[in-house]
Amino acid sequence: MEQEPPSPEAIEDAPPRTDPEVRLVTQELLKTGMIDLSEKSEIYQAAIRHQTNIEQALEPLDLSLTIDEQRGIMIVSVRADESEDPDDNWNHPLIRRQRLTLEQSLLLAILRQYYVVQELELGTGIETIKMPIDILIDQMFKYLPDSGSDSKNERKILTLIEKLKTHGVVSEPDKNQEITIRPLISHLASPSTLKALLEQLRTLAESETRLDNEQ
């Protein structure tokens, strides 16, 4: 049985649609969790214009919008008052908590440390921060056991980069064997947590070295 089209009166009484730009930005944020000015400048600028309306659209979902204008990035996160409980059973119907392996966490810590140092030297908000792969490999194997093969070590790090790339914090290596560290990394994990991880892994690596020398 075919339904009759709505009458003109019903159409007139329907609530007004949300501004198209607000819908576009909100949908993009829900889809990707972030907007990077360097990649989607028009959507980013639309978000700046409609910031209040977008925040109002996210509020019923217990989500908030963080805008880092210096670095040209905005991210969606669960509202602080809804995520204070650190219980492992925490969940949100739209936001999935990301779990990293120890090696991925180590990579994240080293990348973030390098990013912060570069920002201190070059200034916050520079367009790109690149890290040579050979420097990254040297840094990683201060903490990881060396396979004894340069090619195996490189493959291991490239595999870790590929997995971390899906989180939006790093690019794949370019033709100059450099990776781009994206501004999102400045908002992932607390510096104190990552520093503690590096210290713990450094102590572990030094202990293993001493045991090897004693044998």
C-alpha positions in Angstrom: 0.0 0.0 0.0 1.5 3.3 -1.1 1.8 6.1 1.4 0.4 9.5 0.5 3.0 12.3 0.3 2.9 14.8 3.3 0.5 17.7 2.9 1.8 21.2 2.4 0.6 22.0 5.9 2.6 19.2 7.4 5.7 20.3 5.6 5.2 23.8 6.9 4.8 22.6 10.5 8.0 20.4 10.4 10.9 21.7 12.5 13.5 23.6 10.5 16.5 21.7 9.3 19.9 22.3 11.0 22.3 24.5 9.0 23.9 22.4 6.2 27.4 23.3 7.4 26.7 22.3 11.0 25.4 19.0 9.7 28.5 18.5 7.5 30.9 19.3 10.3 29.1 17.3 13.0 28.9 14.2 10.7 32.6 14.5 9.9 33.5 14.7 13.6 31.4 11.7 14.4 32.9 9.8 11.5 36.6 10.5 12.0 36.8 12.0 15.5 38.9 14.9 14.3 39.4 17.6 11.6 42.8 18.7 10.5 43.1 22.1 9.0 45.9 21.0 6.7 43.8 18.2 5.2 40.2 19.6 5.3 40.5 23.3 5.5 36.9 24.2 4.3 35.3 21.9 6.9 37.7 23.2 9.6 36.8 26.8 8.8 33.1 25.9 8.8 33.5 24.4 12.3 35.1 27.6 13.5 32.2 29.6 12.2 29.6 27.4 13.8 31.4 26.3 16.9 28.6 27.0 19.3 26.0 25.2 17.2 28.3 22.2 16.8 29.0 22.0 20.5 25.2 22.1 21.1 24.7 19.2 18.6 27.4 17.1 20.4 26.2 17.8 24.0 23.2 15.4 24.0 25.7 12.7 23.0 27.9 13.4 26.0 30.6 14.5 23.6 32.7 17.7 23.6 34.7 19.6 21.0 38.3 20.6 21.6 39.8 23.2 19.2 43.5 23.7 19.0 43.8 26.7 16.8 47.6 27.0 17.1 48.1 23.5 15.6 45.0 23.7 13.4 43.2 20.6 14.7 39.9 19.9 16.4 39.0 16.6 18.1 35.9 15.1 19.7 36.1 13.5 23.1 33.8 12.1 25.7 32.8 14.8 28.1 35.0 14.8 31.2 32.2 14.4 33.6 31.1 11.3 31.8 34.5 9.5 31.7 36.1 10.1 35.1 35.6 6.5 36.1 38.8 4.6 34.9 37.0 1.3 35.2 37.9 -1.0 32.2 34.2 -1.6 31.6 33.7 2.1 30.6 32.3 2.5 27.2 30.5 5.0 25.0 28.1 4.0 22.3 29.8 6.2 19.7 33.4 6.3 20.9 35.6 3.2 21.1 38.5 3.2 23.6 41.7 2.5 21.8 44.1 -0.1 23.1 47.8 -0.1 22.2 50.4 -2.7 22.6 53.5 -2.0 24.7 55.5 -1.5 21.5 52.9 0.8 20.0 52.9 2.8 23.3 56.6 3.0 23.1 56.4 4.3 19.5 53.8 6.8 20.5 55.9 8.1 23.4 59.0 8.5 21.2 57.1 10.3 18.5 55.4 12.6 21.0 58.8 13.4 22.7 60.3 14.2 19.3 57.3 16.3 18.3 57.5 18.4 21.5 61.2 19.0 21.1 60.7 20.2 17.5 57.8 22.5 18.6 60.1 24.0 21.3 62.8 24.6 18.7 60.6 25.7 15.7 57.5 27.0 17.3 54.0 25.7 17.9 51.8 25.5 14.9 54.4 24.9 12.2 52.8 23.0 9.3 54.7 19.7 9.4 57.1 18.0 11.7 59.0 15.1 10.1 61.2 12.5 11.7 63.8 10.4 9.7 63.1 6.7 9.9 66.8 6.0 10.9 66.6 8.3 13.9 63.3 6.6 15.0 64.8 3.1 14.7 67.8 4.2 16.8 65.5 5.6 19.5 63.2 2.5 19.5 66.0 0.0 19.8 67.3 1.7 22.9 64.4 0.0 24.6 63.6 -3.0 22.3 65.8 -6.1 21.9 68.0 -5.8 18.8 67.4 -8.6 16.3 71.0 -8.3 15.0 69.7 -7.5 11.5 69.2 -3.9 10.3 66.6 -5.1 7.8 64.6 -7.0 10.4 64.7 -4.0 12.8 63.5 -1.7 10.1 60.6 -4.0 9.1 59.6 -4.2 12.7 59.4 -0.4 13.1 57.6 0.0 9.7 55.0 -2.5 10.8 54.4 -0.6 14.0 54.1 2.7 12.1 51.6 1.1 9.8 49.4 0.1 12.7 49.7 3.4 14.5 48.9 5.2 11.2 45.3 4.1 11.6 45.0 6.3 14.7 45.8 9.4 12.7 49.1 10.4 14.5 51.7 9.5 11.9 52.0 9.1 8.1 53.7 6.4 6.2 57.4 7.0 5.2 57.8 9.3 2.2 60.4 9.1 -0.6 63.0 10.6 1.8 62.4 8.0 4.4 60.8 10.4 6.8 57.4 10.2 8.5 55.2 13.1 9.3 54.1 13.4 12.9 50.6 14.8 13.0 49.4 17.4 15.5 46.9 15.0 17.0 49.7 13.4 18.9 49.9 16.4 21.2 46.5 15.4 22.5 47.1 11.7 23.0 48.0 10.4 26.5 49.5 12.6 29.1 53.2 13.6 28.9 53.8 12.3 32.5 52.3 8.8 31.5 54.5 8.6 28.4 57.6 9.8 30.3 57.0 7.2 33.0 56.7 4.5 30.3 60.0 5.5 28.8 61.7 5.5 32.2 60.4 2.1 33.0 61.5 0.6 29.7 64.9 2.3 29.9 65.4 0.7 33.4 64.3 -2.7 32.1 66.7 -2.4 29.1 69.6 -1.4 31.3 68.9 -4.4 33.6 68.9 -6.8 30.7 72.2 -5.4 29.4 73.8 -5.9 32.8 72.6 -9.5 33.0 73.9 -10.2 29.5 77.3 -8.7 30.5 77.5 -10.8 33.7 76.8 -14.1 31.9 
